[in-house]
Amino acid sequence: MSRLLSLLLVFGLVLPVFADEVSGDGDQDDQADSRTTQVEPDSGSDETPAEEDHGSVWSQLGFATLAIFLVLLNGFFVAAEFALVKVRASQIEELARQNRPFSRTALWLSERMEDTLAACQLGITMASLALGYVGEPAFHHLLEPVLSPIISNETAMHIISFGFAFTFITALHLIIGEQAPKIYAIRRPEQMVLWCAIPMKFFFVISYPLLVALNWSTEIILKWMGVDSAGHDTPHTEEEIRALLREARVHGDVTQNEQRLIDAVFEFDDMLCRRVMVPRGDVEFLTTDQTLEQCVGQASQSRHTRFPLCNGSLDDVIGVVHIKDLVGLSDPETFDLTKLAREPQSVPENMPISRLLRFFQRIRQHMVFVADEYGNTIGIVTLENVLEQIVGAVQDEFDLETPDIVPDGPGQFMVRGSTPIDVVEKILNLYRGSDEVDTFSGLLMARHGEVLEVGDRIDLGGAVAEVVEVKGTRAEKVRVTLDNSPATEIPQINDTPDEGASDDH
């Protein structure tokens, strides 16, 4: 907008000159007489024509110097504006805590962001208008003596000199007065805001009455347009932070592991217990009628450290037994699992795992039972299941887990039915639609509409799933064939938490 105003002002100054030349009657003798009359010195003046020309040259050089100063002044205000918009208040506060030079003044300006930006705009507009007034005429008159020996026609010389002067002052304004300071301020906002702090505060103070009027007028227009005149320093949303992280990783400021860890923290609070639990069908438990030898044998075979103690099934849970409770016991006559069991703790299936983590810290146990809305136990969750949502799968020397998704030929992948549907969507680019399911097996059952059997083929829109292995009513292994997709290497699937296994269980 400021450049447009400058151009309009320049044309307003130049077009009358063209009009005066074109409106002449074309008589060369009259023009010669007119020029002769203009050259004749005033009988009452002591200055010679040479002295007048010498003074005119110095005058135009002064205007040219003023024009360059206005270009630099415009660049200063542009740099100050972009630096203030780019830098965040927290960054300036940190500079102030470090006692950096001019940081207190920069903080003072950032606390008055609306008025400060208005001052920048006022400075840019004033500098641009002044540049349009003095810049082109100054360079235009400086070029005329250079072009007059080459071009005899005065009108043509005036047009050419105007074109050169206009192009030069426009390029100077764009490069030095706009682009260079803007890009520098965007790339080094903290440094630029410190440099501009003192001059900007001085200009802010002397122009404050005008700024109040300008801001008041702006607020009225914004309210009329239905726009809230809120501050510029608005907090970043979660998606904006993730986008910043991706950009930082591309530039090497953040590693891929750091980005993945922070992304997992964002997803952590949105995850529910039922999405990370060990399903009821996969839970291994001890019963009250088992002997010490049987308990030790089951623990040795399963390699788990904690077991639910049940009276026949998970519908009647008595407590939780730790493998350490069995160490040192040798008398089968006095062996009683109910005396070793700790009181069971239950949580609802829709509890966020962020709250579950705090619950674990409070009860000082690492296993809880997940109950549905009817009070039935539908699975268990361990502390390891929760932490793996942040740091990824944690396996020890006893874990024999396999990846959830592995390549199985060109365009084919073998997928475990218990794989979270979010993982399948992310890795295989499949869309679940509106199906409210948690696992890949659940999605297949929802699409198929019947209990799954070996050999069933389900169209997923972009892929075909074939049930390879079934455990009960759940698909255990599924072969997925992608449509028109070459074989690709699966990312680090081990970073994906495995809800179906845990060292604690």
C-alpha positions as CSV (number, residue, x, y, z in Angstrom):
1,M,0.0,0.0,0.0
2,S,2.8,2.4,0.9
3,R,4.5,1.8,-2.5
4,L,1.2,2.3,-4.3
5,L,0.8,5.7,-2.6
6,S,4.4,6.6,-3.6
7,L,3.7,5.7,-7.3
8,L,0.5,7.7,-7.3
9,L,2.3,10.7,-5.9
10,V,5.2,10.4,-8.4
11,F,2.7,10.2,-11.3
12,G,0.9,13.2,-9.9
13,L,4.1,15.2,-10.0
14,V,5.2,14.1,-13.4
15,L,2.0,14.1,-15.4
16,P,1.5,17.9,-15.1
17,V,4.9,18.4,-16.6
18,F,4.0,16.1,-19.6
19,A,0.7,18.0,-20.0
20,D,2.5,21.4,-20.1
21,E,4.8,20.1,-22.8
22,V,2.2,18.4,-24.9
23,S,-0.2,21.4,-24.7
24,G,2.3,23.7,-26.5
25,D,1.3,25.1,-29.9
26,G,4.3,23.4,-31.6
27,D,5.8,26.6,-32.9
28,Q,9.6,26.2,-32.7
29,D,10.3,30.0,-32.9
30,D,8.0,30.7,-30.0
31,Q,9.7,27.9,-28.0
32,A,13.1,29.3,-28.9
33,D,12.1,32.8,-27.9
34,S,10.6,31.4,-24.7
35,R,13.9,29.6,-23.9
36,T,15.9,32.7,-24.7
37,T,13.7,34.8,-22.4
38,Q,14.2,32.3,-19.6
39,V,17.9,32.2,-20.0
40,E,18.3,36.0,-19.8
41,P,19.4,37.0,-16.3
42,D,17.5,39.4,-14.3
43,S,19.1,42.8,-14.5
44,G,18.6,43.2,-10.8
45,S,20.3,39.8,-9.9
46,D,24.0,39.5,-9.2
47,E,24.1,35.7,-9.9
48,T,25.3,34.5,-13.3
49,P,23.6,31.5,-15.1
50,A,26.6,29.3,-14.3
51,E,26.2,30.0,-10.6
52,E,22.5,29.3,-10.8
53,D,23.2,25.9,-12.6
54,H,25.9,25.1,-10.0
55,G,23.4,25.8,-7.2
56,S,20.7,23.7,-8.9
57,V,23.1,20.7,-9.2
58,W,23.9,20.9,-5.5
59,S,20.2,21.2,-4.7
60,Q,19.4,18.1,-6.7
61,L,22.3,16.2,-5.1
62,G,20.8,17.2,-1.7
63,F,17.4,15.9,-2.7
64,A,19.0,12.6,-4.0
65,T,20.8,12.2,-0.6
66,L,17.5,12.8,1.1
67,A,15.9,10.2,-1.1
68,I,18.5,7.6,-0.1
69,F,18.0,8.5,3.6
70,L,14.2,8.0,3.2
71,V,14.8,4.6,1.6
72,L,17.0,3.5,4.6
73,L,14.4,5.0,7.0
74,N,11.6,2.9,5.3
75,G,13.8,-0.2,5.6
76,F,14.3,0.5,9.3
77,F,10.5,0.6,9.9
78,V,10.0,-2.5,7.8
79,A,12.7,-4.4,9.7
80,A,11.3,-3.3,13.1
81,E,7.7,-4.3,12.1
82,F,8.7,-7.8,11.0
83,A,11.0,-8.4,13.9
84,L,8.3,-7.5,16.4
85,V,5.8,-9.8,14.7
86,K,8.2,-12.7,14.3
87,V,9.8,-12.7,17.8
88,R,7.6,-14.0,20.7
89,A,7.1,-12.2,24.0
90,S,8.7,-15.2,25.8
91,Q,11.9,-14.7,23.7
92,I,12.2,-11.0,24.6
93,E,11.5,-11.8,28.3
94,E,14.4,-14.3,28.2
95,L,16.7,-11.6,26.6
96,A,15.7,-9.2,29.4
97,R,16.5,-11.8,32.0
98,Q,19.9,-12.1,30.4
99,N,20.4,-8.3,30.7
100,R,21.1,-8.0,26.9
101,P,21.6,-4.4,25.7
102,F,18.3,-2.6,24.8
103,S,16.3,-5.7,25.9
104,R,14.3,-3.7,28.4
105,T,13.3,-1.3,25.8
106,A,12.3,-4.1,23.4
107,L,10.2,-5.6,26.2
108,W,8.6,-2.2,26.7
109,L,7.7,-2.1,23.0
110,S,6.4,-5.8,22.9
111,E,4.1,-5.0,25.8
112,R,2.5,-2.3,23.6
113,M,2.5,-4.4,20.5
114,E,-0.6,-2.9,18.8
115,D,0.6,0.7,19.2
116,T,4.1,-0.3,18.3
117,L,3.0,-1.9,15.0
118,A,0.9,1.1,14.3
119,A,4.0,3.3,14.8
120,C,5.9,1.1,12.3
121,Q,3.1,1.5,9.7
122,L,3.0,5.2,10.2
123,G,6.8,5.5,9.7
124,I,6.6,3.3,6.6
125,T,3.8,5.4,5.1
126,M,5.5,8.7,5.9
127,A,8.9,7.6,4.5
128,S,7.3,6.2,1.3
129,L,5.2,9.3,0.6
130,A,8.2,11.5,1.2
131,L,10.4,9.3,-1.0
132,G,7.8,9.6,-3.8
133,Y,7.9,13.4,-3.5
134,V,11.6,14.0,-3.5
135,G,13.1,10.8,-5.0
136,E,12.0,10.7,-8.6
137,P,12.3,14.5,-9.3
138,A,15.8,14.5,-7.8
139,F,17.2,11.6,-9.9
140,H,15.2,12.9,-12.9
141,H,16.9,16.3,-12.9
142,L,20.3,14.7,-12.3
143,L,19.9,12.6,-15.4
144,E,18.8,15.4,-17.7
145,P,22.3,17.0,-18.1
146,V,23.7,13.5,-18.9
147,L,21.1,12.8,-21.6
148,S,20.8,16.2,-23.1
149,P,23.9,15.9,-25.4
150,I,22.6,12.5,-26.6
151,I,18.9,13.3,-27.1
152,S,18.0,16.5,-28.8
153,N,14.2,16.2,-28.4
154,E,13.3,17.7,-25.0
155,T,10.1,15.7,-24.6
156,A,11.8,12.4,-25.4
157,M,14.7,13.3,-23.1
158,H,12.2,14.0,-20.3
159,I,10.4,10.7,-20.8
160,I,13.6,8.7,-20.9
161,S,15.1,10.4,-17.8
162,F,11.8,9.9,-16.0
163,G,11.8,6.2,-16.9
164,F,15.4,5.7,-15.7
165,A,14.7,7.7,-12.5
166,F,11.5,5.9,-11.8
167,T,13.0,2.5,-12.3
168,F,16.0,3.2,-10.2
169,I,14.1,4.7,-7.2
170,T,11.5,1.8,-7.4
171,A,14.3,-0.8,-7.3
172,L,16.1,1.0,-4.5
173,H,12.8,1.1,-2.5
174,L,12.0,-2.5,-3.1
175,I,15.5,-4.0,-2.4
176,I,16.9,-1.7,0.3
177,G,13.7,-0.4,1.7
178,E,11.6,-3.6,1.7
179,Q,13.0,-7.0,0.8
180,A,16.4,-7.0,2.4
181,P,15.3,-5.6,5.9
182,K,12.2,-7.8,5.9
183,I,14.1,-11.1,5.2
184,Y,16.9,-10.2,7.6
185,A,14.3,-9.4,10.4
186,I,12.5,-12.7,9.8
187,R,15.7,-14.7,10.0
188,R,17.2,-12.9,12.9
189,P,14.3,-11.4,14.8
190,E,15.9,-11.2,18.2
191,Q,18.9,-9.4,17.0
192,M,16.9,-7.0,14.9
193,V,14.4,-6.1,17.6
194,L,17.3,-5.2,19.9
195,W,18.8,-2.9,17.3
196,C,15.6,-1.1,16.5
197,A,14.4,-0.8,20.2
198,I,15.8,2.7,21.1
199,P,14.9,4.5,17.8
200,M,11.4,2.9,17.7
201,K,10.7,4.0,21.3
202,F,11.7,7.5,20.4
203,F,9.4,7.6,17.3
204,F,6.7,5.9,19.4
205,V,6.7,8.6,22.0
206,I,6.7,11.6,19.6
207,S,4.0,10.1,17.4
208,Y,1.8,8.7,20.3
209,P,-1.1,11.2,19.9
210,L,-1.5,10.3,16.3
211,L,-1.2,6.6,17.0
212,V,-4.1,6.8,19.5
213,A,-6.3,8.2,16.8
214,L,-5.1,5.7,14.2
215,N,-5.7,2.7,16.5
216,W,-9.1,4.0,17.5
217,S,-10.1,4.3,13.8
218,T,-8.7,0.9,13.1
219,E,-10.7,-0.8,15.9
220,I,-13.9,0.8,14.6
221,I,-13.3,-0.5,11.1
222,L,-12.4,-4.0,12.4
223,K,-15.5,-4.2,14.6
224,W,-17.6,-3.1,11.6
225,M,-16.0,-6.0,9.6
226,G,-16.7,-8.4,12.5
227,V,-13.0,-9.0,13.3
228,D,-11.7,-9.2,16.9
229,S,-8.8,-6.8,17.4
230,A,-6.9,-9.3,19.5
231,G,-3.2,-9.2,20.2
232,H,-0.6,-10.6,17.7
233,D,1.1,-12.9,20.2
234,T,-1.5,-15.7,20.3
235,P,-0.6,-19.1,21.6
236,H,0.3,-21.9,19.2
237,T,-2.2,-24.7,18.7
238,E,-1.2,-28.3,18.9
239,E,-1.2,-28.7,15.2
240,E,1.0,-25.6,14.8
241,I,3.5,-26.9,17.3
242,R,3.7,-30.2,15.4
243,A,4.2,-28.4,12.1
244,L,7.0,-26.4,13.8
245,L,8.6,-29.6,14.9
246,R,8.4,-31.1,11.4
247,E,10.1,-28.0,10.0
248,A,12.7,-28.1,12.8
249,R,13.5,-31.7,12.0
250,V,13.9,-30.9,8.3
251,H,16.4,-28.2,9.2
252,G,18.2,-30.5,11.6
253,D,17.4,-28.6,14.8
254,V,15.3,-31.5,16.2
255,T,16.1,-35.2,15.7
256,Q,13.5,-37.7,14.5
257,N,13.4,-39.4,17.9
258,E,12.8,-36.1,19.6
259,Q,9.9,-35.3,17.2
260,R,8.4,-38.8,17.7
261,L,8.6,-38.4,21.5
262,I,6.9,-35.0,21.5
263,D,4.2,-36.2,19.1
264,A,3.6,-39.2,21.5
265,V,3.2,-36.8,24.4
266,F,0.5,-34.9,22.5
267,E,-1.3,-38.1,21.7
268,F,-0.9,-39.4,25.3
269,D,-3.6,-37.3,26.8
270,D,-6.1,-38.4,24.1
271,M,-5.5,-42.1,24.5
272,L,-8.1,-44.2,26.5
273,C,-7.5,-47.3,28.7
274,R,-9.3,-49.6,26.3
275,R,-6.9,-48.7,23.5
276,V,-3.8,-49.8,25.5
277,M,-5.2,-52.7,27.6
278,V,-4.4,-56.4,27.3
279,P,-7.7,-57.9,26.1
280,R,-9.5,-60.3,28.4
281,G,-8.8,-63.2,26.1
282,D,-5.1,-62.7,26.3
283,V,-4.9,-62.3,30.1
284,E,-3.1,-65.1,31.9
285,F,-4.3,-65.5,35.5
286,L,-3.9,-67.8,38.5
287,T,-6.8,-69.5,40.3
288,T,-7.3,-70.2,44.0
289,D,-7.2,-74.0,43.5
290,Q,-3.7,-74.0,42.0
291,T,-0.8,-75.5,43.9
292,L,2.5,-73.8,44.5
293,E,4.2,-76.0,41.9
294,Q,1.6,-75.2,39.3
295,C,1.9,-71.4,40.0
296,V,5.7,-71.5,39.7
297,G,5.4,-73.6,36.5
298,Q,3.0,-71.1,34.9
299,A,5.1,-68.1,35.9
300,S,8.2,-69.8,34.5
301,Q,6.5,-70.6,31.2
302,S,4.8,-67.2,30.7
303,R,7.7,-65.1,32.0
304,H,5.2,-62.6,33.5
305,T,5.9,-60.9,36.9
306,R,2.3,-60.2,38.0
307,F,-0.8,-62.3,37.7
308,P,-4.4,-61.7,38.4
309,L,-5.8,-64.1,41.0
310,C,-9.3,-65.2,40.2
311,N,-11.9,-67.6,41.5
312,G,-12.4,-69.5,38.3
313,S,-12.4,-66.6,35.8
314,L,-11.9,-62.9,35.4
315,D,-15.5,-62.3,36.4
316,D,-14.5,-63.0,40.0
317,V,-11.1,-61.3,40.6
318,I,-9.6,-61.7,44.1
319,G,-6.4,-59.7,43.7
320,V,-3.0,-59.5,42.1
321,V,-0.1,-61.8,42.9
322,H,3.6,-60.8,42.2
323,I,6.1,-63.5,41.3
324,K,8.3,-62.4,44.2
325,D,5.5,-63.5,46.6
326,L,6.2,-67.1,45.6
327,V,9.9,-66.9,46.2
328,G,11.0,-68.8,49.4
329,L,7.7,-70.7,49.7
330,S,8.2,-74.5,50.0
331,D,5.4,-75.9,52.2
332,P,2.5,-76.8,50.0
333,E,0.3,-77.5,53.0
334,T,0.3,-73.9,54.2
335,F,0.3,-72.4,50.7
336,D,-2.6,-70.0,50.2
337,L,-2.7,-67.6,47.3
338,T,-5.5,-65.5,48.7
339,K,-3.2,-64.4,51.6
340,L,-0.5,-63.3,49.0
341,A,-2.8,-61.4,46.8
342,R,-3.0,-57.6,46.9
343,E,-6.4,-55.8,46.6
344,P,-7.4,-55.4,42.9
345,Q,-7.9,-52.0,41.5
346,S,-10.3,-51.2,38.6
347,V,-10.6,-48.3,36.2
348,P,-13.3,-47.5,33.6
349,E,-12.5,-48.3,30.0
350,N,-12.8,-44.7,28.9
351,M,-10.3,-43.2,31.5
352,P,-7.5,-41.3,29.7
353,I,-4.2,-42.9,30.3
354,S,-2.8,-39.6,31.5
355,R,-5.1,-39.9,34.5
356,L,-4.3,-43.6,34.8
357,L,-0.6,-42.8,35.1
358,R,-1.3,-40.6,38.1
359,F,-3.5,-43.3,39.5
360,F,-0.6,-45.8,39.3
361,Q,1.6,-43.4,41.1
362,R,-1.0,-43.0,43.9
363,I,-1.9,-46.7,44.5
364,R,1.7,-47.9,44.1
365,Q,0.7,-50.9,42.0
366,H,1.5,-51.6,38.4
367,M,-1.6,-53.5,37.3
368,V,-5.2,-52.5,37.2
369,F,-8.4,-54.1,35.8
370,V,-10.4,-52.4,33.1
371,A,-14.2,-52.5,33.5
372,D,-16.9,-51.7,30.9
373,E,-20.1,-49.7,31.5
374,Y,-21.8,-52.9,32.8
375,G,-19.0,-53.6,35.4
376,N,-17.6,-56.6,33.5
377,T,-13.8,-57.0,33.4
378,I,-12.7,-56.6,29.8
379,G,-8.9,-56.6,30.2
380,I,-6.0,-55.3,32.3
381,V,-3.5,-52.4,31.9
382,T,0.0,-52.3,33.4
383,L,2.3,-49.4,33.9
384,E,4.4,-50.7,31.1
385,N,1.5,-50.4,28.7
386,V,1.0,-46.8,29.6
387,L,4.7,-45.7,29.4
388,E,5.1,-47.5,26.0
389,Q,2.7,-44.9,24.5
390,I,5.4,-42.3,25.0
391,V,8.7,-44.0,24.7
392,G,7.7,-46.9,22.4
393,A,7.8,-50.6,22.9
394,V,10.1,-51.7,25.8
395,Q,11.2,-55.3,25.6
396,D,13.5,-57.2,27.9
397,E,15.3,-60.5,27.5
398,F,12.1,-62.5,28.1
399,D,10.0,-60.7,25.5
400,L,9.4,-62.6,22.2
401,E,7.1,-60.0,20.6
402,T,6.9,-59.7,16.8
403,P,6.2,-56.5,14.9
404,D,2.5,-55.7,14.4
405,I,3.0,-55.2,10.6
406,V,5.6,-57.0,8.5
407,P,6.1,-57.1,4.7
408,D,4.8,-60.3,3.0
409,G,5.6,-59.8,-0.6
410,P,5.2,-57.1,-3.3
411,G,2.4,-54.8,-2.0
412,Q,1.4,-57.3,0.7
413,F,1.8,-57.1,4.5
414,M,1.0,-59.4,7.4
415,V,-0.9,-57.6,10.1
416,R,-1.8,-58.8,13.6
417,G,-5.5,-58.5,14.4
418,S,-4.8,-56.8,17.7
419,T,-2.9,-53.9,16.0
420,P,-4.4,-50.6,17.0
421,I,-6.4,-49.2,14.1
422,D,-4.5,-45.9,14.3
423,V,-1.2,-47.7,13.6
424,V,-2.7,-49.4,10.6
425,E,-4.0,-46.1,9.2
426,K,-0.7,-44.4,9.7
427,I,1.5,-47.1,8.2
428,L,-0.7,-48.6,5.4
429,N,-2.6,-45.3,4.7
430,L,-5.9,-47.0,5.2
431,Y,-9.0,-45.1,6.2
432,R,-11.3,-46.6,8.8
433,G,-14.2,-44.3,7.9
434,S,-16.8,-43.8,10.6
435,D,-16.3,-47.2,12.2
436,E,-15.9,-46.9,16.0
437,V,-13.3,-49.6,16.5
438,D,-10.0,-49.9,18.3
439,T,-8.2,-52.8,16.6
440,F,-7.7,-54.0,13.0
441,S,-9.7,-57.1,13.8
442,G,-12.5,-55.0,15.0
443,L,-12.5,-53.0,11.8
444,L,-12.6,-56.2,9.7
445,M,-15.5,-57.6,11.8
446,A,-17.4,-54.3,11.4
447,R,-16.9,-54.3,7.6
448,H,-17.7,-58.0,7.2
449,G,-20.8,-57.9,9.4
450,E,-20.2,-61.5,10.6
451,V,-17.8,-63.5,12.8
452,L,-14.6,-63.8,11.0
453,E,-13.3,-67.1,9.6
454,V,-10.1,-68.2,7.9
455,G,-10.3,-67.3,4.2
456,D,-12.7,-64.3,4.6
457,R,-11.8,-61.5,2.2
458,I,-12.8,-57.9,3.1
459,D,-12.6,-54.9,0.8
460,L,-11.1,-51.9,2.7
461,G,-11.2,-49.4,-0.1
462,G,-7.7,-49.3,-1.5
463,A,-6.7,-52.7,0.0
464,V,-8.0,-56.2,0.4
465,A,-7.7,-58.0,3.8
466,E,-7.6,-61.8,3.9
467,V,-8.0,-63.6,7.2
468,V,-5.2,-66.0,7.7
469,E,-5.5,-67.1,11.3
470,V,-8.4,-66.9,13.8
471,K,-8.3,-67.1,17.6
472,G,-11.8,-67.5,18.9
473,T,-13.9,-64.9,17.2
474,R,-11.0,-62.6,16.6
475,A,-8.7,-62.4,13.6
476,E,-5.2,-63.2,14.7
477,K,-3.3,-62.7,11.5
478,V,-4.5,-60.9,8.4
479,R,-2.8,-60.5,5.0
480,V,-3.3,-57.1,3.5
481,T,-2.8,-56.5,-0.2
482,L,-2.6,-52.8,-1.3
483,D,-4.0,-51.8,-4.6
484,N,-1.4,-50.8,-7.2
485,S,1.3,-50.4,-4.5
486,P,4.9,-51.5,-4.9
487,A,6.6,-53.2,-2.0
488,T,7.7,-50.8,0.6
489,E,9.9,-51.0,3.7
490,I,7.9,-50.8,6.8
491,P,9.1,-48.1,9.3
492,Q,10.4,-49.1,12.8
493,I,7.3,-51.0,13.9
494,N,9.0,-51.8,17.2
495,D,8.5,-48.2,18.1
496,T,4.8,-48.9,18.1
497,P,3.5,-50.1,21.5
498,D,2.1,-53.6,21.6
499,E,-1.1,-53.7,23.6
500,G,-1.2,-57.5,23.5
501,A,1.9,-58.2,25.6
502,S,3.7,-56.8,28.6
503,D,6.5,-58.0,30.8
504,D,4.4,-57.3,33.9
505,H,1.9,-59.5,32.3
